[in-house]
């Protein structure tokens, strides 16, 4: 039998049209259930995805405030082509956007993220071709398996008593004794592992060249600054730190910001923000501010144009001191016919007695008092910490410092890359090293506890996959499902995959909160930590434990398997191999649901739309209405882990009979995902934690983990078939993969973290030894300024960006309330800020 004929016959049989071979028909009763499960999942997912996509195509030109928010409010997106308002005309325009345009508009993080999708598509396409051309025909010839749920029951029908049955049984017995086909497991494990490493290195080299060129040809303040930690007490002054750094003869220091314990001042600024918002609500209630009219460009609840364009002022004047509403929108302000609002204030012992006073007078007096306290607090001297931000006059000097050991004493004068000025989490700079380590280890231990907790929650989901187990626990439910095949199909395919998907969506929010309380210095570090934690959850809980122990018949059986696994590590490989083939239908259904059903819902930004009515009903003041039009936030920590997990699933199944089907839907997943994420990153959503592509080494390391699991699973599969020679031949590959991951970390990761000295353009101001002039533009040519992250005060983003390394609480202007007909007085410190948002129709 030729491979071509075998492949065509297997594919034709998989589609339900097996040619008559003269040996009788297959048993349809044993096959239709799993076929129905697959068809049901495909139809439901396709209908959901198509409905979501068509809804987006209809709403996109109408709700541009939501679905083109980044294009309307970010200057970096103005270089992108305008998408047509036709139903499908925007698709080819988006597809033609090049990698260079993605880089200059969305930055290195988005470029790296989309590069991972390209790597996955290239890899899975190659695996799919091998699977269809070689792996599927070989499996079909020797085992009679097609890789499609419901078509791998190759036993004959009991009522077929023809003379050909005996010959068929002899052929099947001969095929079972012939283990020659197992060589494809060995050969293609080497082939696919080598292919993954080759394509990964190819993509890594491309990203490194792009990153080094991109960062070496700009002179941002961030790239010229280092974070110096472990400063001794006898050197806790700006002059001492400057003298130490310049004494190293590396370069000259421009500025030094020694972190101090500004916790009291931060608390006052946060409290002031609450008072200002209370005053705005009181004034708005008194004035009677009407909601703006709907103009068809946003959700059918309100209209709020970008703040930077409302006042009609030049860019440099467009901040919180400008008027909130121009003359054209004064119609939303009513007369002062409403009574002045009241507020209840406690007084007396323990404030057990209350009285109602004028709310406007109350908040204005509190605002006056806290402004005075802030002015006094800003003049105080605060004790220093062991952390300082040192801005050098050249990028080359800062890169030499962060790549060198500065002091002979351990844990002293340790230089690290500095985050962007507004990306610093200042409250964590006040923490001692002991406190930060305690918080970090506490969160780590909590993550370990939650790992076990999630495993317990996954047991009911795993139970749904086994009808026999379900019959033991809920016999009435099992009998009811047996009577209704359609409900049975939904329970065994739809509910587990849906619960799996919902859990992967809900848990990352908890891990994000934990990461924010781990004491990290910047929001970019928090984002990378979220990626790490969420991948650990997805991989360990949702894949490894779910696969290895998912077939346990109950809680006790689960812990028995877990105990045995820790006694003998080979148990993990054997259990993984034993479960993988049985769980192939589940993972096929998962890929169908994720790629076809749920991915298109990301275009609709369903979470933002669902929460919008709640935020809208709570909005009262002009500031709150303005915040409604802010672009939704895109989190790499929520998106990257799941995509890596999907790739690992496809890799693990690459030599199984179902490899062609899993790789096919894996290709659909990554093709659809690349298109959707490309639109969101370029046009719809804001992504501000610019870590310059530092997520790529994390992606590569986790792909290596997937390859190790893949090789262990293959070894387990061969061991279960009583093979000795073939599993031993894969042991060198396993050792090479582990060694290669360490070599990759030593060789490639530094180039993804630092800027090579040779890559720095010495002719640029600040590139070499020449200090940039004050009028120099500290931003890349693309207009995507990494120094331009918005300042966050009291959990809210201000329409300002920080230009220097200084605590915003020290210099943030003490503006008044945002009111429709009042211009707040200008505060001090505005010279260190500039407008964060840059409208597309005003040149910077």
N, C-alpha and C positions, 0 to 999 in steps of 0.2 A: 504494500500500500504506500503510495507516494505521500509525502507530507502535504502537498497541495490538495490532493483528493481528500486526505484525512481532515484537513482543516476545513474545507468547504462542507464536507459531510457533517463534521461536528458543529459548525456554525448553523447549518441548516437544521440539524436536529435540535439545537438549543432553542431555535425559534419555534419549535413545535411542529416541524414537518419532517419527521424522520422517514427516510425512504424505506421502502419495504425490502428487507434483506432475506425474506423467505423463511425466517425462523419464528415468525409470529409477532404479535403486537406487544408493546410494553403495557405494563399495568397502569392504566390511567388513574385508578382510584388512589394509588400510592403516590402519584405525582402531582395531582391537581392542587393539593393543599399548599405546597410550597410555591408552586407556580402562581397560584392565586395570591399568595402573600406578596410575591415580588411584583406582580401586575398591579395589585391594589396600592402598594406603596408608590409605584411609579406613577400611576394615574393621579393619585391624591397629591403627590409632591409636584408633579407637572402642572396640575390645575392650580394649586396654590401659588407656585412661582410665576406662572403665566398671568394669573390675575393680578398679582402684586406688580409685575413689570408693566402691564398695560395701564394699571392705575397710576403708576409713576409717570409713564409717558403722557398721560392726560393731564396730570396735576403739575408737572414740571414747569411748563411755561406760565402757569397761573400763579403758583406759589413760589416765585423766584426769591422772596425773602427767606425762605427755608431751604429750597433745593438749589439755589445758586448764591447762598449767603457769602461764601468765601470770595466768589467772583465779584460780588458787589462791594465788599468791604475791605479787601486786602489789595494793596498795590502790587504785590508779587504775583497775583493772579491776573492782573490786567494785561500781561503779555500773552496770555492764552487766547486762542481764537474764540470768538463769540459763537455759542451753540445755537443752531436754528431752532425756532419755535415749533417746527413741524413735529408730527407724531414720532417718526423714526429718523428724521434727518440728522439728529445730533449724534447718532451712533457712529457713522463713518468719520465724522469730524473728531470725535473723541478717540477713535481708534488710530487716527493718523498722528496724534500728538507724540512726539519723539521723546526719547530718554533725556536728551538735553533740555527740552522744554519742561519736563517733569523736574529735573534737577534745579533749574533756575527758578521755577515757580513754587515748588513744594519743599525743596531742600533735600539733604542727603538721607534723612530718615525715610521719607517717602520713596526716594530712588532705590534705597536698599530693600525696602519692603516689597516693592513691585519686582525687583530683581529676583527675589526668592520665588515669586510666582513663575517667572520665566524659567528659572532653573528647574522647578518642579514640573513644568509642562514639557520641557525638553527631555527630562529624565523619564517621565511616565510615558511619553510618546515612544521612546526607544524601547522601554520594557513592554509596552503594548504590542509593538511590532514583533518582538521576539516571542511573546506569549501566543499570538495568533499564528505565527508562522511555524513555530517549533514546539513550544511547551504544550499547547492545547492538542495538537495532533498526536504527540507522544503519549500524553495521558489518555487520550481517547483510544489509542491502539492497544495499550497495555492494561488499562484499568476500566475502560468504558465510561469514564467520567468526562462530563462536558463543562463542568464548572458552573452550571446554572442550578440554583435550588429547585429540586423536584425532578431533575433529569439524571441524577446519579444513582438511582436504584436499579442496578443492572441484573437483579434476579429475575428469572422467568415467571410467568403466570402459572398458578397452580392448575388451572383447568386446561392448559395447553398440553396435549399428550401426543403431539405429532412426533414423527421419527426424528425431526431435526432438533428436538430438545436435547437429546443425548449428546449429539455432536456439539451443540452450543455449550452444554455444561462442561464437556471436555476442553473446549476452547477457553472457557472462563477459568477452569482449574489450571490450565497451562499458563495463562496470563498471570494468574496469582503467584505461581511458582517462579515466574520469570521476573527477576528484580533488576534487569538491565536498565530499565527506564529510570531507576533511582540515580543514575549518573547525571541526569539533568539537574538534580538538586545540587550536586557538587559543582558542576560546571557553571551553571548560571548563578549560583551564589557568588562565585569568583567574578563572573562577568558583570553582574549587576552592582556588586560592591565596588569593583574597579571603575565602572561607568559613573557611579555616584561620586566617587572621589575625584575622578577626572573632571566632570562637569562642575563640581563644587570648587575645585581649584581654579578652573577657567573663569568662573563667575567672580571668585574672590580676587583674582588678579585684575580683572576689569574694574571692580569696585575700588580696589586700592589705588589704581591709577587715577580714577575719577576723583576719589577723595583727596589724594595728595595734591592733585592739580587744583581742585576747587579751594582747598584751605590754604594752599601755598600762594595763591594769587589774590588774597584779601588781607586786610589789616584791621580786623575787628579788635576791639578792646578785650573781648573774651579770650582770643588766642594769644594775647600778650600778657595774660595774667595767670599767676599760679596761686594755689591755696597752700599756705605754709602752716603746718600743724606741729604740735609738740614744742612750742616756744617756751624756753625756761623763764622763770619768774624774774630773774635778773636782767632779762632782755625784753621785758614786756613794755616796749615803747616803740613808736614809729621810727624814731631816729636810730634806735639800736637795731631794729630789723633791717632798716635800709643800709646801715653800715655793715651788717653781717653779709647781706646779699651782694653788695657792691665789692666787699672784700674778697669775694670769690673770683673776681676778675673775669666775670662772664659777660657782664653788660651793666648799663646804668639803669637805675630804678626811677620810674616816673612818679608813682604814688604808692603809698602804703596805707591800707585800711586795717587797723588792728581792731578785731572784734571785741566789743565790751558787753557787759550784761545789761542790755537795754530792755529787760523784761518789763519793768515798770512803765517805760515810755510806750512800748508796744501795747500794753494793756490800756493805757489812756487813749491811744489812737483807735483801738478797736471799740472802746466804749463811746468815743466821739462819733464813730460811724453809726452806731445804734441810735444815738441821740439825734443826729442829723436826719436819719430815716424817720424817726418818730415825729420830728418837726415837719418834715415834708408831708407826712400823712395828715397831720393836724391842719396845716395850711390848705392842702388839697381838699380836705373835707369842708373847710370853711369857704374856699373859693368856689368849689363845685366844678372841678375840672372834668370835662367830658372826654369820653374815649374817642380817639381819632377815627375818622371814617375809613372804611375798607375801599381800597382801590384795585383789588383783584390781584395784587402781586404777592400776597402772603396768605396765611390761614384766614378763613372767613370769620375772624373774630376781631381783629384789630389791624392797624397799619402803623408801622413805626419805621420811617426811613433811617438809614445809617446816621449816627449822631454827628459824624464829621461833616455831613452835608446839610444838616438842618439849619445851622446858623448862618450859612452863606458867608462865613468869615474866611480869611486866608488860613492856610494850614497851621502856621506857627501860632495863630491866635485861637485855634480850635481846641480848647480844653474845657475843664469844668468851670472856668470863669466866664465862658461865653453864655449867651442867653440860650435857654433850652429850646424855645420855639420862636421861629421867625414870625413876621407879620402875617404871612399867609395862613398860619395855623392858630392865630389868636381867637378864631371863632370857637375853639374848643374851651375857652375860658369864659365862665359865666360871671354874673355880677355877684357881689358879696351879700347875697340874700340869706345864706344859711347862717345859723347861729354858730358862734365860736364853740368848738368842741371842748369837752371837759375830760379830765383825767383824775383818777382816784389815787391819792397819795397817802401812805401810812405815816403815822406820827405817834408820839407818846412812847411809853415803855414797850419794848419789843415790837413797836409799830403795830400794835393791835387795834388802834383806832384809825379811821379813815375819813377823809374829806375830799370833796370834789373841787378842783380849781381849774382855771383856764389852761387848756393844754398848750396853746401857742406860747403864752407867757412862761409856762413851766419849762418847756423845752428850750426856749430861747435863753432863759436864765441858766439852765443847766449847760447849754452850749457855751455861754459866756464864761461860766466857771471852769469848764474843762479846757477851754482854749487857754485860759490863764495858767492852769496847771501844766498844760503841755509846754507853754513857753518857759515856764520855770524848769520843768523836767529836762528840756533841751539844753539848758545852761549848766546842768549838773555834771559832775565828774563821776563816771561809772568805773567799776573795777574791770580789769582786762581779763581776757580769756587766753587760751593757748593757740588761737587761730588768727591768721592774718591773710589778707588778700594783697598780693604784691604785683603791681602792674609794671612791667618792664618797658623800656623804650623800643624794643624790637622783639619780633616773634622768635627769631633765632635764639635770643638769650633765654626767653621763657621755656622754649623746648629743650634747651640744654640743661636747664635747672630741673625740670620734671623728669628727665631721663638719667639723672645722676644722684649719687649719695652725697648729701651736703655736709653732714656732721658725723663725726666718729662715734658719738654716743647713741645707743639704741633708742628708738622711739622719740627722737628729738630732731627738730628741724627737718621734717619730712615734707617734700614738695609733691603736690598733686595738681592735676589739671583743674582749673577753676571753672565753675558754671557761669552762665551769663549773669550779669548784675541783678536783674529782676528775677532770675531763676533760683536765687539763694533762698533757702528756708532759714531765716535769721534766728528764729526761736531755737533751732537746734545748734546754732553756733555757741549758745550760752551754756550748753550742757557740757559737763566734764567728760573726760574720756571714759571714766568708770561708769558713769550714768549711761552713756551711749552704748557701751558694750553690754551693760545689763539689759537695756531695752532690746538690743539686737538679739541676744541669746534667748531672752524671754519669748520674743515673737517666734524665733526658730523652734523652740520647744512647743509652743502653742500650735505651730504648723504641723509638727510631728503628731501631736494629739489629734488634731483635726483629720490627719490622714487616716487614722483608725476610725474616727467618727464617720467620715464619708464612706468608708468601706462598709460599715454597718448599714448605712442608708442605701447602698447599692445592692444589698442582698435582695430586697423585694423586686428590683428591676431585673436582676438575674433570674429570679424565680419565674418571672413571666415568660422567660424563654423556654422553660421546661414544663411541658404540659403534665408530665407525670408528677413532678413535684407540686404543681398547682393542684392536682387532683388529691394529693395527700393532705394539703393544707386547707384548701377550699373545695371540697368535692362537689358541692352544689353548683358553684361557679363553673367548675370544669365540665360538669354535665350539661349546663346551660350553653356553654360555648361549643360543646360537641354537637349540639342540635342546630346551632346557628353558625355555619362556616364563615360567613362574612364577619361577624363580630369576633369570632375566634382569630381570624386573620388580622383584624385591627388590633386586638389585644396583644398578640404575639409579635407583631411587627411595628405597628404604629405607636403604641403606648411606650414600649421600652426605648425606642429611638427618640421619641418626643421627650420623655423624662430625662434621657441621657443629654439631649440638647439643652433642655431648660436648666439642668443642673450646671452644665458648663457655662451658661450665661449668668446664673445667679451667684455662684461661688466667687468668681473674680472680683465682684464688688466688695465682698468681705476681705479678700486678700489685699485689695487696694487700700482699704482702711487700715489694715495691719501694717502695710508697708509705710503708710504715712505716719505711723506712730513708732517707727523703728529708729528714729533719730538721724536720718540721712540729711546731708547738707543741701541737696538740691532736688528740685522736682524731676529733673532728668534722671538722677540716680533712683528716685522712687519709681519712675516708669520702667527702668531696667529691672528693678527688683520685682515689680508686678509681673513682668514677663517671665522671670525665673520661677516665681511662686506658682503662677497659673499653669505653666507648663508642667511643673512637678505634680500639681493636682491632676491635670488632664492625663498625663502619661501614666503616673503611678496608680491613681485611683480608677480613672475611667478606661484605661487600656490594660495595664499589666495585671492588677488585682482582679479586674472585671473578667479578663480572659482566663487567667490561671485558676481562679477560685470561683468563677461565676457559675459553674455547674455543680457547686456544692449543694446538697439537698436541704440544707438548713443552716441555722446559726452555728450549731455544734459542728456540723461538717465543715463549715468554713474555717473555724478555728483549728480543727484537726488538720486540715490541709496547710494552713498557715504555719502551724507548729512543725509539721513534717518538712516544710520548705526550709525553715530555719535550721533544722537538724542536718539536712543534706541539700546543698545548693543545686545538685543535679536534678532534684525534684522539680525545681522551677522550670528548667528546660523541658523536662518530660511532660509536666502538666501544661505548659504553654503549647507544646506541640500537639498534645492530645486534645486541647480545646479549640485550637485555631480552626481546624476544618469544620467543626461543628458550629462555630460562631461566624463562619463566612456569610451565611444569609443575613445575620444581624448587621455586619459591617457593610454589606452591599446596600441594605436598606438605609443605614445611617448616611452613607455617601449620597444616596439618592435624595434623602430628605434634606440634608445640608446643602448640597449643590443645586438641586432643582427647586426645592420647596422653600427653604428659609433664607438662602442668600439674596434672592430678589427683594425680600422684605427690608434688607439693609438700605436699599435705595430709598424706600419710603420713610426711613428714619422713624420707624414706628414708635420707638420709645419717646422721642421728642414730641411727636404728634399726640401720643396718648397723654403725656404729662402737660401739654400746652394748655388745655382748658383749666387745669388746676392752677397753673401759674397765672393764667390770664384772670381767673376769678379772684385771685389774691392780689393782683396788681391794682394799685390805687393812684400812685404818684407818677409824674412824668419819668422819673428815674426808673421805676419798676417797669413801665411800658417800654422804655428804651432797652432795658435788659432782655426783654422778650425777643428782640430782633438780633441778639448776638448769635453768631454761627454755632451750631452744635459742636461739641468737642469730640475729636477722634482720639482714641486711646490705642496705642500699639500694644500695650500690656493685655488688652482684651482680645486682640485680633491675631497676633503672631502665634501664641501657644497652640491655638486650635488648628491653624493651618499646618504647623509642624507635626502635630499628632496625626492629621489626615495623611500626610506624606509618609509617616512611619508605618501606618496601617497598610498603605499601598506597597511599601517596600517589603514588609513582612510577608505579604501574600503573593509576592512576585513570582514564586516558583510553584505555587499550589495550583490545583486545577482551576480555581476561580480567579487566577491572576488576570486573565484577559478582561473579565467582567469588572473586577475591582479597579484595574488600571483605567478602563474605559470611563467609569463614573468618577474616578479620581481626576482624569483629564477634564471632564465636564466641571468638576468642582473648582479646579484651579483656573480654568479658562473663564468661567463665569465670575469667579472671585477677583481675578485680575482686572476685569472690565469694571466691576462694581467699585472696587477700592480705588481704582484710577479716577473714576468720576468723583468719589467722595473726597479724596485727598486734594484734587485740583480745583473743584468747583463748589463743593457743598459744605465741607466741615473744616474746622480750625484744628490745627495740631501744632502745639506751641513748645513742647519739650524737645527742642532740637539737640539731640545727642550726637550729631555728626555721624550717624550710621554705626554707632557702637553696638547696635543690636545684632549686626551680622556675625561677629564671632560667637555670640550666644546661639544663633540659629545653627551655625556650623557644628558646634559642640553637641547640640541636641540631635542633629542628623547623624553624627557619629554614634551617639547612644542608640539611635534607631537601628543603625547597621549592626551593632553588637547584639541587640535583641534579635534581629533578623537571622544572624548567623547562629545564635544559640537555639532559636526555634528550628532552624534547618537541621542542626545537629540532633536535636530532640526527635524530630520526625524520623530521621534515619535510624536513631537508636531504638525507637519504638518498633521498627521493622526488623529488629534483631541483626542490624548491620554493625560491623566493627570497623572495617577498613575505610569506608566512605566518611563516617563522622570524624575519624582521626585525620583525614585529609583536610578537613575544614578547620582544625585547631590552629595551624599556622596562620590562616587568614584572620582568625579571631585575635591572635596575638599581634598581627600586623596592624589591625584596625585600632587596637588599644594604643600601640606605640605611635601610630600616625597621629592620633588625636593629641598626644603630648607634644609631638614634633610640630604640629600645626599651631599649638598654643604658643610655643617658643618662637616660631619663625614668622607667622603671619599676624598674630594678634597685636604685637606692638605697632605694626603699620596701620592697624585699624584704630589705634588709640592715640598715637602721637603723629606729629607732622615731621617728616624727614627733613633734615637740614638742607639737603640738596633740592628739595621741592619748593623751598621758600624763595620767592622772587625778591632778590636783594635790592632791586631798583625801586620797589614800592616804598613809600614812606612807612616806616615801622617794620619793614621786612628784614632789613639787615641791621646795621648799626646806626642808621639815621633815624632820629626821633621824628614822628609825624607832627606836622604843624597843627595848631588848634582847628584850622579850617579843613583839615583832611576829612575825607568821607570814610568813616569806620563801618563800612558795609560792603558786602560783595557786589560785583557788577550786576547781579541779577535783581537787586532790590529787595531780596529776602534777608533782612538784617537779623543776624543771630543775637545782637545786642538789644533787640526791640521787643523782648517779651513784656507783656503788660504787668504792671505792678498790682499785687494783691494786698489789700488791706481789709482785715476783718472778714476774710473769706470771700471778698468781692473784688473783681477786677476793675481798676480805674482806667480811664481813657488817657493814660500817661505811660511813658516808658522811661526806664532809668538808664542814664548814660554813664554813670560812674558807680564804683563799688562803695556804696554807702547805704546804711539802713534807711529805708524809705520813711520810717517814723521820725527821723531827724529832720527831714526836709520837705515832706509832703505838704503842699499848700493847704492852709486851713480855710477852705472855701465854705461858703454858706450853703443853704439848701438849694436844690434844683426846683425852681418855681417858674410857672409859665410867663410871668411878667416881671421878673426880678433878675438883676444881674448881680451875682455874689461878688463880694469884695475879694480882691486878689490878695493871696497870702504870700508868705515868704518862701524861698526855696524853689521857685518855679524854674530858675535858670538851669537846674540840674535835670529837669524833665523836658520831654518834648512829646508831641502828640503821638499816641500809639497807633491809631488807625490812620491810614493814608488813603483817601478816596481815589478812585481811578481817574476821575476827571480833573484832578489837581496835581500838578507836577511837584515833587518834593523839592 
